[in-house]
């Protein structure tokens, strides 16, 4: 049986981005109720630089590429959803936005937990126990952060689109005809979700950081930042593997924590949001798999 292409996406402001093997599509619900779809070919550096697709290395590459794409799509969707013709972020602005996000993440999820453990290590035992406690603190910080943003009204709608994205991809992977009625019955939780990836990275970091030993606070913080690409790479390989065999009984137990966490980052979408997700998925399927593409969802649909 021929392996089906893999599709992924993300929720944006009043819309969904879907990425296929060849193209990326952004579908946004406009104030007048219509759905605007914009497509662009994938700019895959991995084809020009094959080493970026090597195991372990590809995890960091995908993470950075996804972050850059995410910032750009969020900006574009925000403009489309309020029908304002504002300039898109330049490459320089995207770079600095991403850089600020990385620095903030490293401060709150690496430096701060490491500092807490470093200054209390005389009460915590050996290096392994210190790293386990550091990892638990890091996960608690992450859960508090996700829970806090999930209570924001604006973010709640994004999480509904996140659920719509997952439902659409699960229906596609099941070979269903991609209609709102068919897609509605699927789960909002998907084993390849970025939320699960972040949790897996934090768990793997406990084991990897334990190999770095003890040292000054400066050493502990910067050694963790230095090996983070390896941690991200291992996390990506794990999520890729588990996503391929998640229907096996043993795999369901392994991916369960990531699926539980997605209950914080997804919400049950309404039919209008499912239409938007399907418009984005349909748009990339037209190029990649014409036989799977379904008629455009009901309502006014505009293509850019």
N, C-alpha and C positions, 0 to 999 in steps of 0.2 A: 504493500500500500504506500502510495506516495505521501511523503511528509508534507503537511500543510505549512505554508509560510507563517511565521510568528508575527503577531501584531501587538503593539503596546500603545499606551496613551497617557494622557493626564487631563485632569479637570482644570479649567481656566475660568475666567470671569464670564458667567452666563454661557458657558460652552464647554466643548471637549476637543482636544487635539488627539488625532490618531496617526500613528506612524507605521507604515508598512515597509516592505523591503525596498521599494523604489521611491515612494512619495510620502509626504506628510500633509495631512489635511487638518484644517481648523474650521470647526463649525460653531457659530455663535448665534444665539437668539437675540434679535434686534428689538428695540422698543416697540416697533409696529407689529411684532409677532412673527415676522418672517425669519427664516434661517439663512444666514450668509455663510457660504463655504469658500474658503481659500485654500489652494493647493500649491505646493512647491516641491521640486525634486529634492531628494535627500543629498546633502553634501557630505558624503561618507569619506572621511579621511582614511578610514581603514583600507579602502581600495587602493589609495595611493601609497600608504605606509602599512604594509601587511603586518608588521610586528605589533601594531596596535590591536590586532585581533588575536594575539597569542593569549593562551590561558594565563590567568592572574593579572597580566598587564591590561587586558581588555576591561577589567572591572573598573579601574580608575578612569580609563578613557570614556567608558559609557557614562560614568557618574558625572564627569566634567561636561561631556556633550549634552547630557540630559539637563544639567543645571543651566547651561547657556540657552538651550532650546526653551526651557521652561520660562526663563526671564523674558525672552523675546515674545513667546506666545501669550504670556500674561499681559504684557504691554499691549500687544495687538488686540487681544480680546477685550481689554478694558476700553480701548478706543472704539471698537466696533459695537460694543454693547450700549454705548451712550451716543453713538453716531457722531463722534467728533473726529475731525480730520487733523489729528495731531501727528507730529513727526514720530516715527519709530525710534527706539533707542539706537544709538550708533554702536559700532563694535566696541569702541572705547568705553561707552557708558555701560554696556552689558558686562564688559570685563570688570569694571570697578564695582558694579552691583554684585556680581558673583564673588569678587574678592572679599567684599564686606561680609557677605553671607558666610563664606568659608571661615573668615577670622572670628566672627561671632560664634559659629558652631564650635570652633576649636577652643575658644575661651570657656564657653558654658559646658561643653560635653567632654573636653579633654583636660584643659588646664585646671579648672575649678575642682572637679572630682579628684584629680591627682594631688592638688595642693591640700585638700581636706585630709586625704589619707596620709600624705607625707608628714603633716604636722601632728598627726595622732598615731603614727605607726608604732610608737612604743607600747600602745595598748592593743595592737592588732595582730601580733604574732609575726610569722615569717612572710616572705615575699609573696607566696601563693595566696595566703589568706588576705594579704593587703590588696592584691589584685582582684580577688573575688569581691571584696567589699567596695573597692573602687568601681568595679563593673556594676555592682548593684546600685551604687549612688548614681552612676551615669544613666542607667536605665530608669531610675526614679525621676531624675531630672527630665528625661525625654518624655516619660509618661505624663508628668505634670504639665510640660509644655504643650503636648498634643491635646490633653484634656482642656487646658485653658483656652486654646484657640478654637477648640470644637464648640465652645460656648458662645463664640462671637456670631452674631446673626448673619453677617456677610459671609463668613467662612462656612456656615451651615449650608448655604446654597451651593457653594463650591463642592462640599462633601456629597451633596445630592448628585451633582454631575459626576463626581468620582464613582458613586455607585452605579450610575447609568453607563459609564465607561466600562466597568467590570462586567456588568450584565451583558452588554453587547458583545464583548470579546468572548465570554463564556458561551454565548449562544452560537457565535461563529465557530468556535472550537468544537462544539457539539454537532456541527453540521446542520443546524436549524435554518429554516428560512428566516431572514432577518426582518421581521416585522415587530411592531411594538407589542402585540399580543403574545408572540413567542418569546421575546426577550424578557418580558416582565416577570416570568416565572423563575428566572435564574437568580443566583445569589449575588449580593453586592460585594462578596469577598473573593479575591483571586490570589492564588499562591505566588504569582510573580509580581505582586504589587511592591512598589517602592517602600511602603510602610514596613512590610515584612523584611525587606532588604536591610533597612536601617536597624531593625531589632537584631537581625542575624549578625550584622557587623559589630554591634555592641557585645554580643555574646562571644564571638570569635576573638574580639580584642582582649578579653580576659585571659585567654590562653596565650595569645601572641605577646602581650605586654608582660606576662609572667616570665617570659624568656629573657627579658631585658635586664633583669636583676634590680638591685637597689642603687641608690646614688643621691646626688644633690637634687633639689627641686628642679633646677635648670635642666639637669640631665634627664630626669624622669619625664618632664613635659616635652622637651624637644626630641627625645628618643621615640616617644609615642607618635608625635607628628611625623617623624621621619619614616616610620614603618607603616603609617596609615595606608599608603597605596597597596601594601601587601594585604593588610586586613580587608580593605575594600575589594581587592581581587579575589580573595578567598570567599568573601561573602557573596560576590557575584556568581562564582562558580557553584556555590551551594544553592543559591536561589534558582539558577538556571537548571541544575540537575533535579532539584525537587519539583520544579515546575513541569518537567518532562514526565515525571512518574508520580505525580501527586495523587493519582487514583489508586495506587497500590496501598494496601492496608497499612504497611509499616510507615509509609511516607505521610499518611494523614496525621499520625502522632507527632512527627517531626515538624510539620508546618503549622500545627494547631496554634502555638503561641502567636505566630505572625498573623493568622486569621483572626484570632481574638482581638489583637491590637487594631486591626482594620475596622472593628466595630466602632472605634472612636473616630476614624477618618473617612467613613462612608455613611451615607444615609440612603433610605429608600427613595428613589426618584419618582417624580410623577411622569405621566405619559409625554408631556411636552419636552421634558428633559431627555427622555429616552429617544424621542424623535431627533433631537440634536445629536446625541451620541451616534445614532444610526446613520445620520447624514454624513458625519465625519468618516465613519467606517465604510459606508457605501462608496464614498468618494475615492478612497484608496483601493478598494476592491475592484473598482471599474478598471483600473490600470493593471493590478496584479492578478486578479482572479475574476474575470468578467462573468463567469458562470455563477459565482456566488453573489454577485451584486443584485440587489433587489430594486424595485422601482423607488423613486424618491418618496420620502415620507409626506404625509398630507400636510397641506399648508404651503404658503409661499416660500419657495426656495430660490435663493439667488446664488449665482456662482461668480467668483471674481476671476 
